[in-house]
Amino acid sequence: MLISKALNVARLIWRPFYRASRPGVRLYNRERIRRTSIDALIAEQAANFAALDLDFQKAQKKVNDLVGEQVDLKSHRSQHYELFVAFSESFEPRRILEIGTADGSFAAFLSMVFPVAKIDTLDLPEADPRFFNATSLEIPTQPNKETNNNYAESISKRKRNLSSSSNIRFVAKNSLFLSRSEGYKYDLIWVDGDHTYPVVACDIANAVRLVADGGFIFCDDVFLSKGQKGKWGSQETAQTLVSYEAAGVLKNNFILKSIRPEKNYSKLVRKHISVSKLLVTGQDVVSFEN
């Protein structure tokens, strides 16, 4: 009780100093952004792709040909578009699983890049309190309809996107139900659902279980640097992936999520996309002999 009161008093004392310092911090960060070289970021990303035997420049051109150059900097489009296109040059998945449908834009994009693949995508039911809130550490009490001004537009857009191709199947279900899923194995799994612990760890665990031998798991919004990242969480995804790699289950590589300076001026704001290859096979199972 005393500790709680002391913390509240400390917050009250610190708050005016914090508010007064914010303009100076913003100016400092703007200068850091100005000094961050876009050419250096492009070169770094090209090297990240090359480490995976992928051609970044070729992928970038193909993405622009398919959906145009990125104009809306607030959109959810990031370097995962280039990543999947680059993989399509040498990898032909029969089945793809997307965890986190959002407005369905990326599922529709996947159907263009992999027209022969069966694409399964799932997201929370609209009545779930975490619907459109799944990237936040805060625990909501209702779906994000009031705080998301584009809620109705996003739902309408999703319906259009999901009906744009016959090779897309959508299920409105909490991804934790994948723990009881049996049947299909997927050659490629995209994990972009709840970003917070423990759900993101469960999603990765289920992806490891559902990915086919020799398949790949990609995860969005991976922070490699230490430190709390606000509502976006911190190192939950990275820590889970590192544990699987240490056990010899996965081999992880990382690319930049964005090549924009404002997204890379500090290690604390820099996010990555993971590329994880399954190392084990169906024979590498835990078995208790009689």
Residue pairs with C-beta under 8 A, 6 or more apart in sequence:
29 265
29 266
32 265
32 266
33 261
33 262
33 265
34 261
35 265
36 261
36 262
36 264
36 265
37 261
38 259
38 260
38 261
41 256
41 259
41 260
41 261
41 264
42 56
42 259
44 256
45 56
45 79
45 255
45 256
45 259
46 56
46 57
48 56
48 253
48 254
48 255
48 256
49 55
49 56
49 59
49 82
49 83
49 86
49 255
50 56
51 253
52 86
52 253
52 255
52 275
53 90
54 83
54 86
54 87
54 89
55 86
55 89
56 82
56 86
58 86
58 89
59 82
59 83
59 85
59 86
59 89
60 82
62 85
63 81
63 82
63 85
66 85
66 109
66 112
66 113
67 77
67 81
67 109
70 77
73 260
76 102
76 103
76 105
76 106
77 105
78 220
78 257
78 258
78 273
79 255
79 256
79 257
79 258
79 259
79 273
80 106
80 190
80 192
80 218
80 220
80 257
80 273
81 106
81 109
83 218
83 255
83 273
83 275
84 109
84 110
84 113
84 190
84 218
85 113
87 188
87 216
88 113
88 114
91 187
91 188
91 216
92 114
92 116
92 117
93 114
93 117
93 186
93 187
93 188
93 215
94 116
94 117
94 118
94 187
95 117
95 118
95 119
95 120
95 184
95 185
95 186
95 187
95 188
95 212
96 110
96 114
96 117
96 118
96 119
96 120
96 186
96 187
96 188
96 189
96 190
97 120
97 121
97 186
97 188
97 189
97 190
97 207
97 210
98 106
98 107
98 110
98 119
98 120
98 121
98 122
98 189
98 190
98 192
99 121
99 122
99 175
99 178
99 189
99 190
99 191
99 192
99 193
99 203
99 207
100 123
100 134
100 175
100 190
100 191
100 192
100 193
100 194
100 220
101 107
101 121
101 122
101 123
101 158
101 162
101 170
102 123
102 154
102 158
102 192
103 154
103 155
103 157
103 158
103 161
104 121
104 157
104 158
104 159
104 160
104 161
104 162
104 170
105 157
105 161
106 190
106 192
107 119
107 121
107 161
107 162
107 168
107 170
108 161
108 162
108 164
108 165
108 168
110 117
110 119
110 168
110 190
111 119
111 164
111 165
111 167
111 168
112 165
115 165
115 167
116 167
117 167
117 187
117 188
118 167
118 169
119 165
119 167
119 168
119 169
120 169
120 171
120 184
120 186
121 162
121 168
121 169
121 170
121 171
122 170
122 171
122 172
122 173
122 175
122 178
123 131
123 170
123 172
123 193
124 130
124 131
124 134
124 172
124 173
124 174
124 175
125 131
125 172
125 173
125 174
126 143
126 155
126 172
127 143
128 143
128 174
129 139
129 140
129 141
129 142
129 143
130 140
130 194
131 143
131 144
132 143
132 144
132 145
132 148
132 151
132 154
133 140
133 143
133 144
134 193
134 194
134 195
134 196
134 199
135 194
135 195
135 196
135 221
135 231
135 232
135 233
136 196
136 231
136 232
137 196
137 230
137 231
137 232
137 233
138 231
144 151
145 151
148 154
162 168
162 170
175 193
175 194
175 199
175 202
175 203
175 206
176 199
176 202
178 203
178 206
178 210
179 202
179 206
181 206
181 210
184 210
185 210
185 211
185 212
185 213
185 215
186 210
186 211
186 212
186 215
187 211
187 212
187 214
187 215
187 216
188 211
188 215
188 216
188 217
188 218
189 207
189 210
189 211
189 215
189 216
189 217
189 218
190 218
190 220
191 200
191 203
191 204
191 207
191 217
191 218
191 219
191 220
191 237
192 219
192 220
192 221
193 199
193 200
193 203
194 200
194 203
195 221
195 232
195 233
195 236
195 237
196 233
196 236
197 233
197 236
200 233
200 236
200 237
200 240
201 236
201 240
204 217
204 219
204 237
204 240
204 241
204 244
205 240
207 217
208 217
208 244
208 249
208 250
208 278
211 217
211 278
212 278
213 278
213 281
213 282
214 277
214 278
215 277
215 278
216 275
216 276
216 277
216 278
217 250
217 274
217 276
217 278
218 273
218 274
218 275
218 276
219 237
219 241
219 273
219 274
219 276
220 257
220 273
221 232
221 237
221 257
221 271
221 273
222 237
222 238
222 241
222 254
222 257
222 271
222 272
222 273
222 274
223 229
223 232
223 233
223 234
223 235
223 237
223 238
223 270
223 271
223 272
224 235
224 238
224 254
224 267
224 270
224 272
225 267
225 268
225 270
226 234
226 235
227 234
227 268
228 234
229 268
237 274
238 274
241 250
241 252
241 274
241 276
242 252
244 250
244 252
244 276
245 251
245 252
245 276
248 279
248 280
249 278
249 279
249 280
250 276
250 277
250 278
250 279
251 276
251 277
251 279
252 274
252 275
252 276
253 274
253 275
253 276
254 272
254 273
254 274
254 275
255 272
255 273
255 275
256 264
256 270
256 271
256 272
256 273
257 263
257 270
257 271
257 272
257 273
258 264
258 271
263 269
263 270
263 271
264 270
